[in-house]
Amino acid sequence: MQLTEASAEFLIGYFSANQRSKKTKAAYASDLAQFGKFATKELALPTLSGSVIEAWAAHLRQEGYSPASIRRKIVVLKVFCSYWVRKGALPESPFWRVRLSYGRIEQLPRTLTEGEIRALLVEAERRRSAAADDGDSSDTTRDQSASITYRALRNLALVDLMFATGMRVGETSSLDLKDFVVEEGVFRVQGKGGRDRLAYVVDEKSLRIQREHLISRARIETQTSALFLNAAGKRLSTQGIANVIAKLRLDAGLERRVTPHMLRHTVATLLLRNGVDIRVVQEFLGHASIATTQRYTHVAKEHLIGVLRKSHPSLALRADP
């Protein structure tokens, strides 16, 4: 069996037996295709060796991939090999001979300042108010998803929800109408790796925004059950959400690039900075491991040290008379 055929059969077999998202499957397919291109697609599966894997890792480093990206690609290949060992197509995994060093992988989350997140929310609110004041010339329900009024409210609801709940961009895009339990102010989230959770909206203003959006969304006639719609009346994609935030960032006058994931990083860091227990933040974010959540403690610690260096009373006591 050649590598291309093995990759195609793996993607069908592995993902039919394991609950994974479409995004994860696409990432696996992309990584395996990249490896196949490097190793030559005609390579027979039984001849896959540790030396080829090590050469690919070295190639990825030369291409400038980060240690985290290299590790992820290697993990995909390791799962692929383990699958074919179980199926009997490989006598043993070539990874038992492989020794790889990824270098420093830890990367601190990029967060917004309180001023930046406030500016983003204020701009979204301003645009929503301006659209409501201007009214809307669209009369047909079919056209309402493309109207300025709906899109302004949708954009406000998006940014507010992602900051309020720390949802990932993929989780936000995947929300359906039924996932918002209005009476309880809670969203059912299809989490990463099949780990579903509940996301609570505790701020009354945020809850009011989400309710207003739900009412507006319910008026739109469309075949999709998606909570957030694009101008064509279909599910708003992750790229569409990224575009919304990028536009708001420019309109708010923020100089640096802002990604949807930075909203998640920001709320997590602020929760820890405000004294919330790390286990609560872990549950809030839907992390499988506390180790993932601990990345945010480094950011919170940096802030603490910065404040102490400016305001600690010992600095005044030791100042030159």
N, C-alpha and C positions, 0 to 999 in steps of 0.2 A: 504494500500500500504506500502510495506516494504522500508527501507532506500535505499537498493541497486537498487531496481526498480525505486524509485523516483529519484535517482541520474542519472540513465541512461536516463530516460525520460526528465529530466531537461536539460541535456547536448544537447540532440537533439532539444528540443523545444526552449530553450533560445538562442542557437547559430544559429538557423535557422532564428530567428527574429532580431538578433543583429549582426552587422558587427564587428567581432572580429578575431584576427589572430589565426592560428592553434596553435601557442605557448601558447596563452592565454587559449584556450580550453583545451590544455593538462595540463596546470597548475591547472585549475579548477577541472579537472578530478582527478588529483593527490591529491589535497587537500581534495576533497570530499571522496575519497577512504581512505585517512588517517583518516578522521573523522569517517567514517563508521567502520573501523577496531577498533577504540577506543570505539565507542558507541555500537558495535555489529551490524552486518549487518541485523540481524533479527528484529531490532527495527522498530516498526510501525511508519510511518511518523506522524500521529496525536498525538503520545505520546512524541514527541520531546519536551523537556522542557528546560527552562533557566538554570536549575541546571546542566544538561548534558553539555551544552555549556560552562558554567563556569568551570566545572571539566576538560573539554578538554583544555581550556586555561591554567589552572593550570598545567596540564600534560605537555603541550608544554614548559612552563617555566622550569619545572623540567628536561626536556630533553635538555635544553640548547639553545632553539631557541631564536633568537634575538627579541626584541620588534617589530621591523619592520616586521619580518616574521610572528609573531603571529598575528599582526594586519591584514596582508594580508590574512591569512587563515580564520580569523574571518569574514572579509568582504565577502569572497567567500561564506561562510555559510549563511551570512545575505542575500545575493542576492538569494541564493537557497531558503531560507525560504520565502522571499518576492514573489518569483515566484509562490510558491505553495499556498500562501495566495490569489494571484490574480486568480489562477485556482480553488480556493474553496476547495482544499484538506486540508488546514489548516484554522481553524476558525480565528486565529490571529497569528502574529509572536511571537515566544517565546522570541525574543530579547527585547521586551518592559519591561521585568522583569530583564534583564541582565545588570549588572554594572561591567565593566572591566577597569582595569588600566594597561596600557601597559608598563609603565615606560618611561625612556628617549629613544625616537626613533631617534632623529636627529643624523645622521651620516655624517660627513664631507667627501666629495669626496676624494678619493686617487688619487693623481696626480704625474706625472713625473716632474723632474726638466728639465730645458731647455737643460742641458748637456745630460741627459738621453734620451730625445726624439731625440736630434741631433744624438746621438750614434746609436740609433735604425735605423734612416733613412739612416745614412751613411753606416751602415752594409748592409742594404737592397740594397743600390746603389752599394756597393762593390761586392756583390754576383751577382748582375745583370750584371755588367761589366765583371766579371770573366767568367760567363756562356757564354756571347756573344763572348768573346775572344777565348774560347775553342771550339766554334761551337757546332753542334749537329749532331749525327749520325742517328737520326730518319728521315726517308724519307717519310713515309706515313702520310697523314693527320689524320688518325685514331689515330696514336700514338703521335701526337704532344702535346696533353694535358698532357701527362706524361713526356715530355721532360724536361731536366734540364733548357734549355733556356727559355721555356715558363713559367715554375714554378718560376724561378728567377724574371722574369719580372712581373708576376702576384703578387708575394709577395711584390715587391716594390710598385706596383700600389695599392695594398690593404692598406698597412701601410700609404702610402702617402695620399690616399683618406680619410681614417678614421680620420687622423689628420687634413687634409685640411678642411673637412666638418663637423666634429663632429658626423658623422653617428654612430648609434648604430650597434652592430655586426649583429643583426637580419636584420636590414635595408640593410646593406651591402650585406649580403648573398642573400637577396631577389631581388637584382638588376637584371634586364634583359637587353639585348642588346639595346632594344628600349628606355630604361630609360636614356641613356646618349645622350644628345643633343649636339653633337660635336661643331656645329657652335656657340652656345651660351656659351659653357663651363659650362653646368648645368646638374644636375642629378635630375630626378623625384624620390622622395623617398616615399615609402609606410610607413608612420609614425605609431607610436604606437597609438592604439585606433582609427584607421581609419583616423588619421589626416595626410593627405598627404601634402608634402611641396616640394619646390625646394631647392636644395643644390648647391651653386655656387662655382666653383673652380676659384679663383682670381689670384693665382700665376702662372705665365707662365711656370715655370719648372714643376709644378704639372700637369698642363694641358697637357704638352708635354708627360709626363709619361703616363697619362690616354689615350691619343691618340695612343701612341705606343702599349699599351696593347690591345686596341680595335682592332687595325690592326692585331696583332698577334692572338687575340681570333677569329677574323672573318675567319681566315684560317682553323680553326679546324672544322671538320665535326662531328656534334653531334645532337641528337634529342632535347636537352634542349636549351631553350632560355636564360639561365643564363649568366650573364656577366662574373662571375668568376667561373672557372672550377677546379675540382679536377683531380687527375691523371687518373681516370677512364672516364673522359670526361663528368661527371655529375656536378650538382650544388655543389659548395663548401659550406659545412655546417658551422654553427656557431662554432661548435667544431673544424672543419678544420681550420677556421680563427684563433681561439685561439691557435691551435698547431703551426701555422705559426709564430705568434707573440712570443710564448714561445721559439721557436727555434732561432729566431732572437735575442731575449733577451740574450740567452746563448752565442751565437756567438759574440754578441757585448760586452760581459763581464760585463753585468749588474747583480748585486748580488741579488736584490730583485725581487720577482715575478711580472710580468707585464701582465695585462689582457687587452683585447680589449677595455673595457669600460674606462680604464685609459687614453686612447688616447683622448676620448671624454671629460673626466674631465679636462685633461691638456689644450686642446685648449680653452675650456670655461673659465678656470681660467686665462689663459694668455690674452685672449681678454679683460676681466674685468680689469686685471692689467694694460693693455695698454690704459685704458680709454674709452673702448667701452661702450655705453649706455646699461644698463641691459635689456631694452626692445628689443634691436637689438639682444643680446645674446639669449634671450628667443625665438625669431623667428628663429634664426640660429640653435638652438638645437631642435626646434619643441616641446617645453614645452607647455602644455595646461594652466598651471598656473605660474604666475610670482614667486609664493612662492617656486616652485621647483628650479628655476634659482637662487634664492637668497641664496641657500646653497653655491654657489661658491663665493659669496661676503665675506663669513667668511674666506675662504682660501686666497683670495686676501688681506683681511685685516691683516691676520697673517703675510703675506709677508711684507706688508707695515710697520707694527710695528717692525718686525725684522730688516728691513733696517734702520728705524729711531733710533733704539737702538744702532746701530753700527755707524751711520753717523750724527746724529743730532748735530748741532753746540753747543748746550748748554752743551754737554758732555765735550767738549774741554774747554769751559769757566769755568766750575766748577772743572776741574782737579786740583789736588794739585800742587802748584808751586814747 
